[in-house]
Amino acid sequence: MPEKRWSGRRLHFVGIGGAGMSGLALVAKALGAKVTGSDRSE
């Protein structure tokens, strides 16, 4: 299996609960990045 492109990268998404950011986070995770995120609570 080939090495993932973003293996070893760490990404933090602000506003990860939204439709756009959550999609970006899923793609980054699929590419091998370690993903974290935050969103404001109401």
PAKOL-451285 format. One record per residue: residue in three letters; x, y, z of N, C-alpha, C in turn. Coordinates in steps of 0.05 Angstrom, whole numbers, padded with zeros to 5 digits, always signed. Example, Ala and Ser with C-alpha at 12.3 -4.5 7.8 and 13.67 -1.06 7.14 Angstrom:
<seros>
ALA+00264-00114+00156+00246-00090+00156+00264-00066+00156;SER+00257-00045+00142+00273-00021+00143+00258+00001+00157;
</seros>
This chain:
<seros>
MET+00017-00024+00000+00000+00000+00000+00018+00025+00000;PRO+00013+00044-00018+00030+00068-00018+00026+00085+00007;GLU+00047+00100+00013+00046+00118+00036+00026+00140+00031;LYS+00011+00148+00052-00009+00169+00049+00005+00196+00045;ARG-00006+00213+00029+00007+00238+00021+00012+00257+00045;TRP-00006+00258+00064-00004+00277+00086+00004+00264+00112;SER+00015+00240+00110+00023+00226+00134+00042+00242+00151;GLY+00037+00245+00177+00054+00260+00195+00046+00289+00198;ARG+00028+00299+00181+00020+00327+00184-00002+00329+00205;ARG-00002+00351+00220-00023+00356+00240-00039+00380+00232;LEU-00065+00378+00230-00082+00400+00222-00104+00404+00243;HIS-00109+00430+00249-00130+00437+00268-00150+00455+00253;PHE-00175+00447+00252-00195+00462+00238-00213+00477+00258;VAL-00216+00503+00254-00234+00520+00270-00261+00521+00256;GLY-00282+00515+00270-00308+00513+00258-00314+00486+00246;ILE-00302+00465+00257-00303+00439+00246-00331+00427+00245;GLY-00350+00439+00260-00377+00428+00260-00394+00436+00235;GLY-00384+00454+00220-00398+00463+00196-00395+00443+00173;ALA-00413+00447+00153-00413+00428+00130-00387+00429+00114;GLY-00377+00453+00110-00352+00456+00094-00327+00446+00109;MET-00323+00455+00133-00299+00447+00148-00299+00418+00155;SER-00322+00406+00161-00322+00378+00168-00314+00361+00143;GLY-00323+00369+00120-00315+00355+00095-00285+00357+00090;LEU-00274+00381+00094-00245+00384+00091-00230+00367+00111;ALA-00239+00366+00135-00226+00350+00156-00227+00320+00149;LEU-00249+00311+00138-00251+00283+00130-00231+00276+00107;VAL-00228+00294+00088-00210+00290+00066-00181+00290+00076;ALA-00174+00309+00094-00147+00310+00105-00141+00284+00121;LYS-00160+00274+00136-00156+00249+00151-00152+00226+00132;ALA-00168+00225+00111-00165+00203+00091-00138+00204+00077;LEU-00126+00228+00076-00099+00230+00064-00077+00225+00084;GLY-00084+00219+00109-00064+00211+00128-00057+00231+00150;ALA-00069+00255+00149-00063+00276+00169-00076+00269+00196;LYS-00064+00279+00217-00077+00277+00243-00094+00302+00246;VAL-00119+00299+00249-00138+00321+00249-00150+00326+00276;THR-00151+00351+00284-00165+00360+00308-00182+00384+00300;GLY-00201+00392+00317-00217+00414+00310-00232+00426+00334;SER-00243+00449+00330-00259+00462+00350-00282+00477+00337;ASP-00303+00481+00353-00326+00496+00344-00338+00508+00369;ARG-00351+00530+00365-00363+00543+00389-00388+00527+00397;SER-00393+00526+00423-00417+00513+00433-00438+00534+00440;GLU-00463+00527+00435-00484+00546+00441-00504+00534+00460;
</seros>
